[in-house]
Amino acid sequence: MHQVFGPPHFIKCINSIENVQRHFTKRISSITELPYLERLAVMDLEPLELRRIKRCILKFVIVCLRYHLITSHVTIQCEPTIHGRNVST
């Protein structure tokens, strides 16, 4: 089992779902003797851990893109001032 970070109730749920996937793939008679990752490959599935990582990366990219869109459209114009008076060159 891999280490998962997050609130304990989420970790318990994640581990439960992963265990269900492991046991389900083990019950398929034609691939029961294969290791877990090979069973997933035969069934054209990804490990749940990989799917979680992909989702986290996607969320990170979306946040970065939103930040870039917001900051690229905001322009701040400042005029040089000395003691509250405009200093134009």
Distance bins in CASP14 RR format, pairs under 12 A and 6 or more apart:
PFRMAT RR
TARGET T0000
AUTHOR 0000-0000-0000
RMODE 2
METHOD distances of the structure
MODEL  1
1 11 0 0 0 0 0 1 0 0 0 0 0
1 12 0 0 0 0 0 1 0 0 0 0 0
1 14 0 0 0 0 1 0 0 0 0 0 0
1 15 1 0 0 1 0 0 0 0 0 0 0
1 16 0 0 0 0 0 1 0 0 0 0 0
1 18 1 0 0 1 0 0 0 0 0 0 0
1 19 0 0 0 0 1 0 0 0 0 0 0
1 22 0 0 0 0 1 0 0 0 0 0 0
1 36 0 0 0 0 0 1 0 0 0 0 0
1 47 0 0 0 0 0 1 0 0 0 0 0
1 48 0 0 0 0 0 1 0 0 0 0 0
1 49 0 0 0 0 1 0 0 0 0 0 0
2 11 0 0 0 0 0 1 0 0 0 0 0
2 14 0 0 0 0 1 0 0 0 0 0 0
2 15 0 0 0 0 1 0 0 0 0 0 0
2 18 0 0 0 0 1 0 0 0 0 0 0
2 36 0 0 0 0 0 1 0 0 0 0 0
2 37 0 0 0 0 0 1 0 0 0 0 0
2 47 0 0 0 0 1 0 0 0 0 0 0
2 48 0 0 0 0 1 0 0 0 0 0 0
2 49 1 0 1 0 0 0 0 0 0 0 0
2 50 0 0 0 0 0 1 0 0 0 0 0
2 52 0 0 0 0 1 0 0 0 0 0 0
2 53 0 0 0 0 0 1 0 0 0 0 0
3 11 0 0 0 0 1 0 0 0 0 0 0
3 14 0 0 0 0 0 1 0 0 0 0 0
3 15 0 0 0 0 0 1 0 0 0 0 0
3 49 0 0 0 0 1 0 0 0 0 0 0
4 10 1 0 0 1 0 0 0 0 0 0 0
4 11 1 0 1 0 0 0 0 0 0 0 0
4 12 0 0 0 0 1 0 0 0 0 0 0
4 13 0 0 0 0 0 1 0 0 0 0 0
4 14 1 0 1 0 0 0 0 0 0 0 0
4 15 1 0 0 1 0 0 0 0 0 0 0
4 16 0 0 0 0 0 1 0 0 0 0 0
4 17 0 0 0 0 0 1 0 0 0 0 0
4 18 0 0 0 0 1 0 0 0 0 0 0
4 48 0 0 0 0 1 0 0 0 0 0 0
4 49 1 0 0 1 0 0 0 0 0 0 0
4 52 1 0 0 1 0 0 0 0 0 0 0
4 53 0 0 0 0 0 1 0 0 0 0 0
4 56 0 0 0 0 0 1 0 0 0 0 0
5 11 1 0 0 1 0 0 0 0 0 0 0
5 14 0 0 0 0 0 1 0 0 0 0 0
5 49 0 0 0 0 0 1 0 0 0 0 0
5 52 0 0 0 0 0 1 0 0 0 0 0
5 53 0 0 0 0 0 1 0 0 0 0 0
5 56 0 0 0 0 0 1 0 0 0 0 0
6 12 0 0 0 0 0 1 0 0 0 0 0
6 13 0 0 0 0 0 1 0 0 0 0 0
6 14 0 0 0 0 1 0 0 0 0 0 0
6 15 0 0 0 0 0 1 0 0 0 0 0
6 52 0 0 0 0 0 1 0 0 0 0 0
6 56 0 0 0 0 0 1 0 0 0 0 0
7 13 0 0 0 0 1 0 0 0 0 0 0
7 14 0 0 0 0 0 1 0 0 0 0 0
8 14 0 0 0 0 0 1 0 0 0 0 0
8 15 0 0 0 0 0 1 0 0 0 0 0
9 15 0 0 0 0 0 1 0 0 0 0 0
9 16 0 0 0 0 0 1 0 0 0 0 0
10 16 0 0 0 0 0 1 0 0 0 0 0
10 17 0 0 0 0 0 1 0 0 0 0 0
10 52 0 0 0 0 0 1 0 0 0 0 0
11 17 0 0 0 0 0 1 0 0 0 0 0
11 18 0 0 0 0 0 1 0 0 0 0 0
11 52 0 0 0 0 0 1 0 0 0 0 0
12 18 0 0 0 0 0 1 0 0 0 0 0
12 19 0 0 0 0 0 1 0 0 0 0 0
13 19 0 0 0 0 0 1 0 0 0 0 0
13 20 0 0 0 0 0 1 0 0 0 0 0
13 48 0 0 0 0 0 1 0 0 0 0 0
13 52 0 0 0 0 0 1 0 0 0 0 0
14 20 0 0 0 0 0 1 0 0 0 0 0
14 21 0 0 0 0 0 1 0 0 0 0 0
14 47 0 0 0 0 0 1 0 0 0 0 0
14 48 1 0 0 1 0 0 0 0 0 0 0
14 49 0 0 0 0 1 0 0 0 0 0 0
14 51 0 0 0 0 0 1 0 0 0 0 0
14 52 1 0 0 1 0 0 0 0 0 0 0
15 21 0 0 0 0 0 1 0 0 0 0 0
15 22 0 0 0 0 0 1 0 0 0 0 0
15 48 0 0 0 0 1 0 0 0 0 0 0
15 49 0 0 0 0 0 1 0 0 0 0 0
16 22 0 0 0 0 0 1 0 0 0 0 0
16 23 0 0 0 0 0 1 0 0 0 0 0
16 48 0 0 0 0 0 1 0 0 0 0 0
17 23 0 0 0 0 0 1 0 0 0 0 0
17 24 0 0 0 0 0 1 0 0 0 0 0
17 47 0 0 0 0 0 1 0 0 0 0 0
17 48 1 0 0 1 0 0 0 0 0 0 0
17 49 0 0 0 0 0 1 0 0 0 0 0
17 51 0 0 0 0 0 1 0 0 0 0 0
17 52 0 0 0 0 0 1 0 0 0 0 0
18 24 0 0 0 0 0 1 0 0 0 0 0
18 25 0 0 0 0 0 1 0 0 0 0 0
18 36 0 0 0 0 1 0 0 0 0 0 0
18 40 0 0 0 0 0 1 0 0 0 0 0
18 45 0 0 0 0 0 1 0 0 0 0 0
18 46 0 0 0 0 0 1 0 0 0 0 0
18 47 0 0 0 0 1 0 0 0 0 0 0
18 48 1 0 1 0 0 0 0 0 0 0 0
18 49 1 0 0 1 0 0 0 0 0 0 0
18 50 0 0 0 0 0 1 0 0 0 0 0
18 51 0 0 0 0 0 1 0 0 0 0 0
18 52 0 0 0 0 1 0 0 0 0 0 0
19 25 0 0 0 0 0 1 0 0 0 0 0
19 26 0 0 0 0 0 1 0 0 0 0 0
19 36 0 0 0 0 0 1 0 0 0 0 0
19 48 0 0 0 0 0 1 0 0 0 0 0
20 26 0 0 0 0 0 1 0 0 0 0 0
20 27 0 0 0 0 0 1 0 0 0 0 0
20 48 0 0 0 0 1 0 0 0 0 0 0
21 27 0 0 0 0 0 1 0 0 0 0 0
21 28 0 0 0 0 0 1 0 0 0 0 0
21 36 0 0 0 0 1 0 0 0 0 0 0
21 37 0 0 0 0 0 1 0 0 0 0 0
21 39 0 0 0 0 1 0 0 0 0 0 0
21 40 0 0 0 0 1 0 0 0 0 0 0
21 43 0 0 0 0 1 0 0 0 0 0 0
21 45 1 0 0 1 0 0 0 0 0 0 0
21 46 0 0 0 0 0 1 0 0 0 0 0
21 47 0 0 0 0 1 0 0 0 0 0 0
21 48 1 0 0 1 0 0 0 0 0 0 0
21 49 0 0 0 0 0 1 0 0 0 0 0
21 50 0 0 0 0 0 1 0 0 0 0 0
21 51 0 0 0 0 0 1 0 0 0 0 0
22 28 0 0 0 0 0 1 0 0 0 0 0
22 32 0 0 0 0 0 1 0 0 0 0 0
22 34 0 0 0 0 0 1 0 0 0 0 0
22 35 0 0 0 0 0 1 0 0 0 0 0
22 36 1 0 1 0 0 0 0 0 0 0 0
22 37 0 0 0 0 0 1 0 0 0 0 0
22 39 0 0 0 0 1 0 0 0 0 0 0
22 40 0 0 0 0 1 0 0 0 0 0 0
22 45 0 0 0 0 0 1 0 0 0 0 0
22 47 0 0 0 0 1 0 0 0 0 0 0
22 48 0 0 0 0 1 0 0 0 0 0 0
22 49 0 0 0 0 0 1 0 0 0 0 0
23 32 0 0 0 0 0 1 0 0 0 0 0
23 36 0 0 0 0 0 1 0 0 0 0 0
23 39 0 0 0 0 0 1 0 0 0 0 0
24 31 0 0 0 0 0 1 0 0 0 0 0
24 32 0 0 0 0 0 1 0 0 0 0 0
24 36 0 0 0 0 0 1 0 0 0 0 0
24 39 0 0 0 0 1 0 0 0 0 0 0
24 40 0 0 0 0 0 1 0 0 0 0 0
24 43 0 0 0 0 1 0 0 0 0 0 0
24 45 0 0 0 0 0 1 0 0 0 0 0
24 48 0 0 0 0 0 1 0 0 0 0 0
25 31 1 0 0 1 0 0 0 0 0 0 0
25 32 0 0 0 0 1 0 0 0 0 0 0
25 33 0 0 0 0 0 1 0 0 0 0 0
25 34 0 0 0 0 1 0 0 0 0 0 0
25 35 0 0 0 0 0 1 0 0 0 0 0
25 36 1 0 0 1 0 0 0 0 0 0 0
25 37 0 0 0 0 1 0 0 0 0 0 0
25 38 0 0 0 0 1 0 0 0 0 0 0
25 39 1 0 1 0 0 0 0 0 0 0 0
25 40 1 0 0 1 0 0 0 0 0 0 0
25 41 0 0 0 0 0 1 0 0 0 0 0
25 42 0 0 0 0 1 0 0 0 0 0 0
25 43 1 0 0 1 0 0 0 0 0 0 0
25 44 0 0 0 0 0 1 0 0 0 0 0
25 45 1 0 0 1 0 0 0 0 0 0 0
25 47 0 0 0 0 0 1 0 0 0 0 0
25 48 0 0 0 0 0 1 0 0 0 0 0
26 32 1 0 1 0 0 0 0 0 0 0 0
26 33 0 0 0 0 1 0 0 0 0 0 0
26 34 0 0 0 0 1 0 0 0 0 0 0
26 35 0 0 0 0 0 1 0 0 0 0 0
26 36 1 0 0 1 0 0 0 0 0 0 0
26 38 0 0 0 0 0 1 0 0 0 0 0
26 39 1 0 0 1 0 0 0 0 0 0 0
26 40 0 0 0 0 0 1 0 0 0 0 0
26 43 0 0 0 0 0 1 0 0 0 0 0
27 39 0 0 0 0 0 1 0 0 0 0 0
27 43 0 0 0 0 0 1 0 0 0 0 0
28 34 0 0 0 0 1 0 0 0 0 0 0
28 38 0 0 0 0 0 1 0 0 0 0 0
28 39 1 0 0 1 0 0 0 0 0 0 0
28 40 0 0 0 0 0 1 0 0 0 0 0
28 42 0 0 0 0 1 0 0 0 0 0 0
28 43 1 0 0 1 0 0 0 0 0 0 0
28 45 0 0 0 0 0 1 0 0 0 0 0
29 39 0 0 0 0 0 1 0 0 0 0 0
30 39 0 0 0 0 1 0 0 0 0 0 0
30 42 0 0 0 0 1 0 0 0 0 0 0
30 43 0 0 0 0 0 1 0 0 0 0 0
31 37 0 0 0 0 0 1 0 0 0 0 0
31 38 1 0 0 1 0 0 0 0 0 0 0
31 39 1 0 1 0 0 0 0 0 0 0 0
31 40 0 0 0 0 1 0 0 0 0 0 0
31 41 0 0 0 0 1 0 0 0 0 0 0
31 42 1 0 1 0 0 0 0 0 0 0 0
31 43 1 0 0 1 0 0 0 0 0 0 0
31 45 0 0 0 0 0 1 0 0 0 0 0
32 38 0 0 0 0 0 1 0 0 0 0 0
32 39 0 0 0 0 1 0 0 0 0 0 0
32 42 0 0 0 0 0 1 0 0 0 0 0
33 39 0 0 0 0 1 0 0 0 0 0 0
33 42 0 0 0 0 0 1 0 0 0 0 0
34 40 0 0 0 0 1 0 0 0 0 0 0
34 41 0 0 0 0 1 0 0 0 0 0 0
34 42 1 0 0 1 0 0 0 0 0 0 0
34 43 0 0 0 0 0 1 0 0 0 0 0
35 41 0 0 0 0 1 0 0 0 0 0 0
35 42 0 0 0 0 0 1 0 0 0 0 0
35 47 0 0 0 0 0 1 0 0 0 0 0
36 42 0 0 0 0 0 1 0 0 0 0 0
36 43 0 0 0 0 0 1 0 0 0 0 0
36 45 0 0 0 0 0 1 0 0 0 0 0
36 46 0 0 0 0 0 1 0 0 0 0 0
36 47 1 0 0 1 0 0 0 0 0 0 0
36 48 0 0 0 0 0 1 0 0 0 0 0
36 49 0 0 0 0 0 1 0 0 0 0 0
37 43 0 0 0 0 0 1 0 0 0 0 0
37 45 0 0 0 0 1 0 0 0 0 0 0
37 46 0 0 0 0 1 0 0 0 0 0 0
37 47 1 0 0 1 0 0 0 0 0 0 0
37 48 0 0 0 0 0 1 0 0 0 0 0
37 49 0 0 0 0 0 1 0 0 0 0 0
37 50 0 0 0 0 1 0 0 0 0 0 0
38 45 0 0 0 0 0 1 0 0 0 0 0
38 47 0 0 0 0 0 1 0 0 0 0 0
39 45 0 0 0 0 1 0 0 0 0 0 0
39 47 0 0 0 0 0 1 0 0 0 0 0
40 46 1 0 0 1 0 0 0 0 0 0 0
40 47 1 0 0 1 0 0 0 0 0 0 0
40 48 0 0 0 0 1 0 0 0 0 0 0
40 49 0 0 0 0 0 1 0 0 0 0 0
40 50 0 0 0 0 1 0 0 0 0 0 0
40 51 0 0 0 0 0 1 0 0 0 0 0
41 47 0 0 0 0 1 0 0 0 0 0 0
41 50 0 0 0 0 0 1 0 0 0 0 0
45 51 0 0 0 0 1 0 0 0 0 0 0
46 52 0 0 0 0 1 0 0 0 0 0 0
46 53 0 0 0 0 1 0 0 0 0 0 0
46 54 0 0 0 0 1 0 0 0 0 0 0
46 55 0 0 0 0 0 1 0 0 0 0 0
47 53 0 0 0 0 1 0 0 0 0 0 0
47 54 0 0 0 0 0 1 0 0 0 0 0
48 54 0 0 0 0 0 1 0 0 0 0 0
48 55 0 0 0 0 0 1 0 0 0 0 0
49 55 0 0 0 0 0 1 0 0 0 0 0
49 56 0 0 0 0 0 1 0 0 0 0 0
50 56 0 0 0 0 0 1 0 0 0 0 0
50 57 0 0 0 0 0 1 0 0 0 0 0
51 57 0 0 0 0 0 1 0 0 0 0 0
51 58 0 0 0 0 0 1 0 0 0 0 0
52 58 0 0 0 0 0 1 0 0 0 0 0
52 59 0 0 0 0 0 1 0 0 0 0 0
53 59 0 0 0 0 0 1 0 0 0 0 0
53 60 0 0 0 0 0 1 0 0 0 0 0
54 60 0 0 0 0 0 1 0 0 0 0 0
54 61 0 0 0 0 0 1 0 0 0 0 0
55 61 0 0 0 0 0 1 0 0 0 0 0
55 62 0 0 0 0 0 1 0 0 0 0 0
56 62 0 0 0 0 0 1 0 0 0 0 0
56 63 0 0 0 0 0 1 0 0 0 0 0
57 63 0 0 0 0 0 1 0 0 0 0 0
57 64 0 0 0 0 0 1 0 0 0 0 0
58 64 0 0 0 0 0 1 0 0 0 0 0
58 65 0 0 0 0 0 1 0 0 0 0 0
59 65 0 0 0 0 0 1 0 0 0 0 0
59 66 0 0 0 0 0 1 0 0 0 0 0
60 66 0 0 0 0 0 1 0 0 0 0 0
60 67 0 0 0 0 0 1 0 0 0 0 0
61 67 0 0 0 0 0 1 0 0 0 0 0
61 68 0 0 0 0 0 1 0 0 0 0 0
62 68 0 0 0 0 0 1 0 0 0 0 0
62 69 0 0 0 0 0 1 0 0 0 0 0
63 69 0 0 0 0 0 1 0 0 0 0 0
63 70 0 0 0 0 0 1 0 0 0 0 0
64 70 0 0 0 0 0 1 0 0 0 0 0
64 71 0 0 0 0 0 1 0 0 0 0 0
64 72 0 0 0 0 0 1 0 0 0 0 0
65 71 0 0 0 0 0 1 0 0 0 0 0
65 72 0 0 0 0 0 1 0 0 0 0 0
66 72 0 0 0 0 0 1 0 0 0 0 0
66 73 0 0 0 0 0 1 0 0 0 0 0
67 73 0 0 0 0 0 1 0 0 0 0 0
67 74 0 0 0 0 0 1 0 0 0 0 0
68 74 0 0 0 0 0 1 0 0 0 0 0
78 86 0 0 0 0 0 1 0 0 0 0 0
78 87 0 0 0 0 0 1 0 0 0 0 0
79 85 0 0 0 0 0 1 0 0 0 0 0
79 86 1 0 1 0 0 0 0 0 0 0 0
79 87 1 0 0 1 0 0 0 0 0 0 0
79 88 1 0 0 1 0 0 0 0 0 0 0
79 89 0 0 0 0 0 1 0 0 0 0 0
80 86 1 0 0 1 0 0 0 0 0 0 0
80 87 1 0 1 0 0 0 0 0 0 0 0
80 88 1 0 0 1 0 0 0 0 0 0 0
80 89 1 0 0 1 0 0 0 0 0 0 0
81 87 1 0 0 1 0 0 0 0 0 0 0
81 88 0 0 0 0 1 0 0 0 0 0 0
82 88 0 0 0 0 0 1 0 0 0 0 0
END
